Amino acid sequence: MLEYQNISQSFSGSPALHEVSLKVFKGKTNVLIGSSGCGKSTMLRLGLGLLFPQNGTVLFNNEPLTIDYAPQARLKMGYVIQSGGLFPHLTARENISLQSSWLKWSVKRIDARISDLIELTRFPLAGLDKYPSELSGGQRQRVSLMRALMPDPELLLLDEALGALDPIIRSDLQNDLKQIFIHLHKTVLMVTHDMGEAAFFGDHIILMREGQIIQDGTLDDLVNRPQDPFVTKFINAQRSQL
């Protein structure tokens, strides 16, 4: 569904990615993991068409993700960020339906879709007319997830979506998210720095360091068949989370 072909990217002359190639598998949860500054969030922005590569090509559904194609492609993508990215002056319902209202969906269609999503995400019905400041951190992330899922996207992208939550809320949301991914059979590309989270979600784990992919595969591949000493070092540093 999404493919990176020999991508190189720099910011202010500082290299961020070095000839990176990657295939994001359809119907799987693909997890980008690595230390801060390794390039994983840059990969996500390139996949969304929010950033365009200086060298190489990003393909979405086998078509180059160009400046002209990106707006059309984004209609088939959902995006969730760490803070939720909700508009504070809009209610939860208004945040969720923002894109569908812009696309001129009927009120009946919007209400039906929201009804399905609150059941899927276990969001309280009474919370729909509250503003983000009136919701808990976990509820705000559920609203952000519903907004991303509203148009039934082919690809769901999450950038450290659970990183700001306290451990108990984060654990509950992780369990719910995994069930949602399984139920919807979505293609997911998510970014995390937490190996435990990558192990919990990831069908396909991509470990990055300094703008390069060091190894990708299953958790078993990384643990038992490391291709670089850094793989073992990174896993051992987070062993207590596995």
C-alpha positions as CSV (number, residue, x, y, z in Angstrom):
1,M,0.0,0.0,0.0
2,L,2.8,2.4,0.9
3,E,6.4,2.1,-0.4
4,Y,9.5,4.1,0.1
5,Q,12.1,3.8,-2.7
6,N,15.7,5.1,-1.9
7,I,14.5,8.1,0.1
8,S,17.0,10.7,1.3
9,Q,16.1,13.8,3.2
10,S,17.9,16.6,4.9
11,F,16.9,19.6,7.1
12,S,19.1,22.7,7.1
13,G,21.9,20.6,5.7
14,S,21.6,17.9,8.4
15,P,20.8,14.4,7.0
16,A,17.6,12.9,8.3
17,L,17.2,9.8,6.1
18,H,19.8,8.0,4.0
19,E,18.6,6.1,0.9
20,V,15.8,4.4,2.9
21,S,13.7,1.7,1.2
22,L,10.6,0.1,2.9
23,K,7.4,-1.6,2.0
24,V,4.4,-1.1,4.3
25,F,2.4,-4.3,4.2
26,K,-1.3,-4.2,3.5
27,G,-3.6,-5.3,6.3
28,K,-0.8,-5.3,8.8
29,T,0.3,-3.2,11.7
30,N,3.7,-1.8,10.7
31,V,5.7,-0.2,13.5
32,L,8.6,2.3,13.1
33,I,10.7,2.3,16.2
34,G,14.0,3.9,17.3
35,S,15.5,6.5,19.5
36,S,14.5,10.2,19.2
37,G,15.9,11.8,16.0
38,C,16.3,8.5,14.1
39,G,14.0,9.6,11.3
40,K,10.8,7.7,12.1
41,S,8.5,10.7,12.3
42,T,10.0,12.0,9.0
43,M,9.1,8.7,7.4
44,L,5.5,9.2,8.6
45,R,5.2,12.7,7.2
46,L,6.6,11.5,3.9
47,G,4.0,8.8,3.9
48,L,1.2,11.3,4.4
49,G,2.5,13.7,1.7
50,L,3.1,16.4,4.3
51,L,6.7,16.3,3.2
52,F,8.2,15.4,-0.1
53,P,11.5,13.6,-0.5
54,Q,14.5,15.4,-1.8
55,N,15.7,12.1,-3.4
56,G,13.7,9.0,-4.1
57,T,10.0,8.2,-4.4
58,V,7.1,7.4,-2.1
59,L,4.3,5.3,-3.6
60,F,0.8,5.1,-2.3
61,N,-1.3,2.4,-4.0
62,N,1.5,2.1,-6.6
63,E,1.3,5.8,-7.6
64,P,4.0,8.3,-6.8
65,L,2.9,10.5,-3.9
66,T,3.5,13.9,-5.6
67,I,2.4,17.3,-4.6
68,D,-0.5,17.0,-7.0
69,Y,-1.6,13.5,-5.9
70,A,-1.1,14.0,-2.2
71,P,-4.4,15.9,-1.5
72,Q,-6.3,13.1,-3.2
73,A,-4.3,10.4,-1.4
74,R,-4.8,11.9,2.0
75,L,-8.6,11.4,1.7
76,K,-7.7,7.7,2.0
77,M,-5.6,8.1,5.0
78,G,-6.2,8.7,8.7
79,Y,-3.7,10.5,11.0
80,V,-3.4,10.5,14.8
81,I,-0.7,12.5,16.6
82,Q,0.5,12.4,20.2
83,S,-1.5,15.3,21.6
84,G,-4.6,14.3,19.6
85,G,-4.5,17.6,17.6
86,L,-8.1,18.4,18.4
87,F,-9.5,21.9,17.8
88,P,-10.2,23.3,21.3
89,H,-13.2,25.5,20.1
90,L,-15.0,22.5,18.6
91,T,-16.9,19.8,20.4
92,A,-15.9,16.1,20.2
93,R,-18.7,15.6,17.6
94,E,-17.5,18.6,15.6
95,N,-13.9,17.4,15.7
96,I,-14.9,13.9,14.5
97,S,-17.1,15.1,11.7
98,L,-14.8,17.9,10.5
99,Q,-13.6,16.2,7.3
100,S,-16.9,14.6,6.5
101,S,-18.7,18.0,6.8
102,W,-16.1,19.5,4.4
103,L,-16.8,16.6,2.0
104,K,-20.6,17.5,2.2
105,W,-21.7,14.2,3.8
106,S,-25.4,14.3,4.8
107,V,-26.2,14.7,8.5
108,K,-27.8,11.3,8.5
109,R,-24.6,9.7,7.1
110,I,-22.4,11.5,9.6
111,D,-24.6,10.5,12.6
112,A,-24.6,6.9,11.5
113,R,-20.9,6.8,11.1
114,I,-20.3,8.5,14.5
115,S,-22.7,6.0,16.1
116,D,-20.6,3.1,14.7
117,L,-17.3,4.7,15.8
118,I,-18.4,5.4,19.4
119,E,-19.4,1.7,19.8
120,L,-16.1,0.6,18.2
121,T,-13.9,2.9,20.4
122,R,-16.1,2.6,23.6
123,F,-16.3,6.4,23.8
124,P,-19.2,7.6,26.0
125,L,-22.1,9.0,24.1
126,A,-22.4,11.9,26.6
127,G,-18.9,13.0,25.7
128,L,-19.8,13.9,22.1
129,D,-21.0,17.4,23.0
130,K,-18.1,18.2,25.3
131,Y,-15.0,20.3,24.3
132,P,-11.5,18.7,24.4
133,S,-10.7,20.6,27.7
134,E,-13.7,18.7,29.3
135,L,-12.4,15.3,28.3
136,S,-9.7,13.1,29.8
137,G,-6.5,12.4,27.9
138,G,-7.7,8.9,27.0
139,Q,-11.0,10.3,25.7
140,R,-9.3,12.9,23.7
141,Q,-7.2,10.3,22.0
142,R,-10.3,8.2,21.2
143,V,-11.8,11.3,19.6
144,S,-8.7,11.8,17.6
145,L,-8.9,8.1,16.5
146,M,-12.5,8.5,15.6
147,R,-11.7,11.5,13.5
148,A,-9.0,9.6,11.7
149,L,-11.4,6.6,11.1
150,M,-14.4,8.7,10.1
151,P,-13.8,8.5,6.3
152,D,-13.0,4.7,6.6
153,P,-9.4,5.2,5.4
154,E,-7.3,2.6,3.7
155,L,-4.2,3.6,5.7
156,L,-4.0,4.7,9.3
157,L,-0.9,6.5,10.5
158,L,-0.2,7.1,14.2
159,D,2.7,9.3,15.5
160,E,3.5,8.5,19.1
161,A,-0.3,8.5,19.6
162,L,-0.2,7.0,23.1
163,G,3.0,8.6,24.3
164,A,1.5,11.3,26.5
165,L,-0.9,9.1,28.4
166,D,-0.4,7.8,31.9
167,P,0.4,4.0,32.1
168,I,-3.1,2.8,33.1
169,I,-5.0,4.8,30.5
170,R,-2.3,3.9,27.9
171,S,-2.6,0.2,28.6
172,D,-6.4,0.3,28.3
173,L,-6.2,2.2,25.0
174,Q,-3.5,-0.1,23.7
175,N,-5.8,-3.1,24.2
176,D,-8.7,-1.3,22.6
177,L,-6.6,-0.1,19.7
178,K,-5.3,-3.6,19.0
179,Q,-8.9,-5.0,18.9
180,I,-9.9,-2.2,16.5
181,F,-7.0,-2.9,14.2
182,I,-7.9,-6.6,14.1
183,H,-11.6,-5.9,13.6
184,L,-11.2,-3.4,10.8
185,H,-8.3,-5.2,9.0
186,K,-6.6,-1.8,8.5
187,T,-3.2,-1.1,7.2
188,V,-1.4,0.7,10.0
189,L,1.9,2.6,10.1
190,M,2.7,3.7,13.6
191,V,5.7,5.4,15.3
192,T,6.9,4.6,18.8
193,H,10.1,4.7,20.8
194,D,8.7,1.9,23.1
195,M,9.8,-1.6,22.3
196,G,7.0,-3.1,24.4
197,E,4.4,-1.2,22.4
198,A,6.1,-2.2,19.1
199,A,6.0,-5.8,20.3
200,F,2.4,-5.6,21.4
201,F,1.1,-4.1,18.1
202,G,3.6,-4.9,15.4
203,D,3.2,-7.6,12.7
204,H,6.1,-5.9,11.0
205,I,8.7,-4.0,13.1
206,I,11.1,-1.5,11.5
207,L,14.1,-0.5,13.7
208,M,15.8,2.7,12.7
209,R,19.0,4.5,13.7
210,E,20.4,7.8,12.4
211,G,18.2,7.9,9.4
212,Q,18.7,4.3,8.3
213,I,16.7,1.1,8.7
214,I,18.9,-1.3,10.7
215,Q,16.5,-4.3,10.5
216,D,12.8,-5.0,9.8
217,G,10.8,-8.1,10.3
218,T,8.8,-9.8,13.2
219,L,9.7,-9.4,16.8
220,D,11.1,-13.0,16.7
221,D,13.4,-11.9,13.8
222,L,14.8,-9.0,15.8
223,V,15.2,-10.9,19.0
224,N,16.6,-14.2,17.6
225,R,18.1,-13.2,14.3
226,P,19.6,-9.8,14.7
227,Q,21.4,-8.4,11.7
228,D,23.4,-5.8,13.5
229,P,24.8,-5.5,17.1
230,F,22.6,-2.4,17.5
231,V,19.5,-4.5,17.2
232,T,20.4,-6.6,20.3
233,K,21.6,-3.5,22.2
234,F,18.3,-1.7,21.6
235,I,16.2,-4.6,22.6
236,N,18.3,-5.4,25.7
237,A,18.0,-1.8,26.8
238,Q,14.2,-2.2,26.8
239,R,14.0,-5.8,27.8
240,S,11.9,-5.2,30.8
241,Q,9.1,-3.9,28.5
242,L,8.9,-7.1,26.5
